[in-house]
Structure formats: C-alpha cells, structure tokens
C-alpha cells in the first residue's frame, strides 16, 4: 500500500504546472490556437500607475522614483528604476497562454523579466527585439513584468506590444487521469504480488 501511495504521489507531482516558452511566434500560435489580441493602438498616450485595458488590468507595484509605465506610439513602454518595480497584469479570466512582441532599447544591458506561477523568465537582450510567449498546463490570471536584477541599473526602455492571450491550451486533466491510472496501478501491483507467491 505504501508503494501505491508513493507512486500516486509521483504521478500527481508530475501533473503540476508545466510552462513552455517560445521565441518563435508561429510556433507559439500553432501551440495555442485561437487567442485574443490587444495592440494598444487605440489607447491615449501617457503614463499610469493603474489602468484598465478591458480584458486585463495593469498596476505598478513597488513604484521606485518617478518612473511609470507609459503608452507611447501604440506600445506599452516600461522603465523600471530598479527590479523592485513590477507591472502586474491581472486578467478577468483564467489563461493558459500569453505572448507579446518586445523591443529593448536599453544601453546598459538590462533585460526584461517575466514572473508567472512562481517562475521567472529573463529575456530581451538590450538593443534587440523579438517575440516571447508561453503556454502553461495550469491556468493563471496574473503575471508580472519588470527589470532583471543585477544588470546596468534602470531598464530604459522596454517596449511591449500585441499582447496575445487565451485559454485554449489543454491543461492536464488530473482528476480524470487519476481515476484511470489508480485502478491500473492497483491491478499491476496485485498481479506482481500474485506472481511472487
């Protein structure tokens, strides 16, 4: 019985959040299917500490100095005085996928940091641009964007655009899988015990 409980605990542990990251937009789109798009083109230019974008809210946490996120030329611009400042995005519904275009004009080698489901991803080398996306087997509704720690100081600037998000990535159906897995495991252990006798 102890073996059975141990094997079941291993199975449940392996069904926890699995995050896959993408830098290829086409591959991310293929993995996610239908997603919503928010492009910031209809937003008025200006800085904010908290703003409602319809499907999600954005709020500056631990503001440091006078630097705030800004909408400029149809993009969301981040500048963090230090890594303690975080732009927290909270979505109205649960998601399994999030992606966006980015460009980093920082000259001091600071990078962009994304925090989600207790994991941290650092990307966006200075003076370059690209795409960053992720999928998760566990649904989420919030994430944080900031400056990576230990670089050249303030992130100046990171531009984010074309937020894509959705919940079409299939999550691991843990309860249903357990109902199928547990009887099979019991049968297997019973068969082994009978074979040994």
Residue, then its C-alpha position, 0 to 999 in steps of 0.5 A: x500500500x505504501x508503494x501505491x501511495x508513493x507512486x500516486x504521489x509521483x504521478x500527481x507531482x508530475x501533473x503540476x504546472x508545466x510552462x513552455x516558452x517560445x521565441x518563435x511566434x508561429x510556433x507559439x500560435x500553432x501551440x495555442x490556437x485561437x487567442x485574443x489580441x490587444x495592440x494598444x493602438x487605440x489607447x491615449x498616450x501617457x503614463x499610469x500607475x493603474x489602468x484598465x485595458x478591458x480584458x486585463x488590468x495593469x498596476x505598478x507595484x513597488x513604484x521606485x522614483x518617478x518612473x511609470x509605465x507609459x503608452x507611447x506610439x501604440x506600445x506599452x513602454x516600461x522603465x523600471x528604476x530598479x527590479x523592485x518595480x513590477x507591472x502586474x497584469x491581472x486578467x478577468x479570466x483564467x489563461x493558459x497562454x500569453x505572448x507579446x512582441x518586445x523591443x529593448x532599447x536599453x544601453x546598459x544591458x538590462x533585460x526584461x523579466x517575466x514572473x508567472x506561477x512562481x517562475x521567472x523568465x529573463x529575456x530581451x537582450x538590450x538593443x534587440x527585439x523579438x517575440x516571447x510567449x508561453x503556454x502553461x498546463x495550469x491556468x493563471x490570471x496574473x503575471x508580472x513584468x519588470x527589470x532583471x536584477x543585477x544588470x546596468x541599473x534602470x531598464x530604459x526602455x522596454x517596449x511591449x506590444x500585441x499582447x496575445x492571450x487565451x485559454x485554449x491550451x489543454x491543461x492536464x486533466x488530473x482528476x480524470x487521469x487519476x481515476x484511470x491510472x489508480x485502478x491500473x496501478x492497483x491491478x499491476x501491483x496485485x498481479x506482481x504480488x500474485x506472481x511472487x507467491 
